[in-house]
């Protein structure tokens, strides 16, 4: 039996019913990389353990108890999301998203894919994300933006996230100094779960628009809900295509006759088998291109917060090509053999601007001229993963024909499913984060000791 499960997972470009990526895992096996790889027997034994996770996912899909499994197939909520996005996009120059962790990373990931990095954004507001509570950042926001032409989306599932509440209170005070009271409500939209949280009470008191956050939907699994889609739709994302990509991955897993027919199950089995049998303590996600940098941060939270419990889990590392070829690659090639590498690559050869020649360069870089920037990116990503393979490092590839809304939905669904299957293999609960609460309690005690100052 082959130890290369990726062969049947190849996805022909342009096939709408299949996931829009190829999951290539052959370079995680001993027959390709030697002692650093898994044997077929070891891999198949761990893969077989994923069967109960499939039953759980199918049960969640049937009863709706884990809404992230139902989201890819939903369309009924999209008109309201698109209507809210249209209002904000057409009425304001800038939309600022206040949130942190799962309330921000999914939206930031999807927005970055469709929003230009430089220049103006034609016919729509530019979306910005404020995730931290650094005082300089908020000072710059309040002083640097025209608040009369700025809207705020405030996201907190619980309505009690202190960082987000602090951000919002500071921004709200600044808006009150600039915007007429009767117009203030037009500038704010709140996403939070029903109940009596501080954020909900404030929004209701001020008559701000509120969109309910599903109480059963965990923040780090909310990227395909209004939390992630609203800011991205403002920036131009096709929400239907995003969910269609996610649905293709979900359908493949739900229909799988055995675990090896599901790319997320294969990925989870490789991760956990590497940890158990090869001492792999860290998993590196290295997408190529700045547009995917937020995706690597989204993945890092998803994997770390879902699996890091009871002394178990592996440490996710976010890395970006080509940049980190010049900062982390030395460690990856010559450091400890304790990492699994996942490359996300886009078929970009022949795309982009042509690299011109210039007088005075000499002939040293003639191999660059006349090629495109896409050619250079393609050659760099291929050379990097192949070099790692030659060093006996385990490498898998997520290969995208194109980076678009459908591809992003598919990758997000892939890694959400891969994470919950890996949680089953590790024997941990993927949907909570109990250790984080202790730090929140201590931070509150420290804040209570600070003497309040006039606002």
Residue, then its C-alpha position, 0 to 999 in steps of 0.5 A: x500500500x502506498x504511503x503517498x496519500x496525496x495522489x488521490x487528493x489532487x484537484x484538477x484546476x477549474x473543478x468546482x465540486x472539488x477543493x481548489x488545492x492539492x495536498x501533497x504529502x509524499x515528502x513526509x515519508x521515509x521512502x522519500x526523505x529517509x529517517x526523518x520521514x514516517x513509515x507507511x505502517x506508522x502513518x496508517x496506524x495513526x490515520x486509522x485512529x481518526x475514524x471517531x473524529x469523522x463520526x463527531x464531525x458528521x454528528x455536528x453537521x447533522x445536529x448543528x451543535x458546532x456551527x462552523x461545520x454548517x457555515x460553508x453551506x449557509x446562504x441565508x445570512x449573506x444578504x444581511x452581511x452584504x447589506x451592512x457591508x454596502x452601507x459602510x463601504x459607500x458611506x465611509x472612507x475608512x472602516x476600523x475593526x476593533x477586536x482581537x484573536x478570533x474576532x480579528x484574525x479571520x477577517x484580516x486574513x480574508x480582507x488582505x487577499x482582496x484589498x490592495x496593499x498600496x494606493x487608494x481603494x476605488x469605490x469602497x472604504x479601506x478596512x483597517x484592523x486594530x488588535x492591540x492596546x498599545x497607546x501609541x497605536x490608538x493615539x495615532x488612530x484618533x489623531x490620524x483619521x478623519x473620524x467624520x469619515x470613519x466607521x467602527x466594527x466592534x467585535x467581541x463574542x462574549x462582549x467582555x473582552x477587556x482589550x476590545x472594550x478599552x479600544x472602543x471606549x477610547x475611540x467612542x470618546x474621540x468620536x463624541x468630540x467630533x461627530x454630532x450625537x444624532x449621527x454617532x450611531x451611523x458610525x458604529x456596528x457591534x458584533x456580539x452574542x445575545x445577553x447582558x454583557x457590557x458591550x451589548x448593554x452599551x450598544x443597546x443604550x446608544x442604539x448602535x446597530x448590532x449583529x448577533x454572534x452565534x453563542x455556539x460558535x467559537x471565536x477562532x472558528x468564526x472566520x466564515x461567519x459575519x465576524x470574518x466575512x463582513x469586513x472582507x465583503x466591505x473590501x470586495x470579497x465574494x462571500x458566496x465563493x468563499x463559502x463554496x470553497x469551504x463547502x468543497x472541503x467539507x463535502x470531501x470529508x463528510x463523503x470520505x469512505x475512509x480517512x485517507x480520502x480526506x485531506x484534513x484527516x491526512x494532515x492531522x495524522x501526519x502531524x500527530x504521527x510525526x510528533x509521536x514517532x519523530x520527535x516533531x515538536x513544532x509545525x511551521x506554516x510557510x505561505x509564499x506572499x505577503x497576502x497570506x501573512x495574516x493567514x499564517x497568524x490565523x492558523x497559529x492561533x487556531x492550532x495553538x489555542x485548540x491543541x495546547x492543553x494538558x501538556x500536549x500539542x505542538x507549537x505552530x510557527x508562522x513564516x513567510x516566503x520569500x522574506x524568511x528565507x533570509x531570516x529563518x531558513x538557516x535554522x530550518x536547514x541546519x538546526x534541530x530536526x524537530x519541525x514539520x514544514x507546510x508550504x502554501x504555494x500559488x502557481x504564479x510563474x509567468x505572472x507580474x511585471x517583467x524584470x528589466x535590465x539596467x546599465x551598470x549591472x554587468x552580467x552577474x544577474x542576467x538570469x533575472x532579466x526578462x523573467x517576471x516577478x512571478x517567475x522569481x517567486x515560483x523558483x524561490x518557493x520550489x527551491x526552498x522546499x526541495x532543499x529542505x527535502x534534500x536535508x531530510x526534513x518533512x515537507x508537505x505542500x498546499x498548492x493553489x492554482x490561484x489565490x482567490x476567495x474560493x481558495x481562502x475558504x477552502x484553506x480555512x475549512x481544511x485547517x479547522x477540520x485538520x485541527x479538530x481531528x488532531x485534537x481527537x488524536x491528542x485527546x484534548x478538547x479543541x473548543x476551549x482555552x481554560x489556561x488563558x483565563x488565569x492571566x485575565x484574572x490577574x490582569x484585572x487585579x493589577x488594573x484595580x491597583x492603578x489609581x484612576x485618572x480623569x478621562 
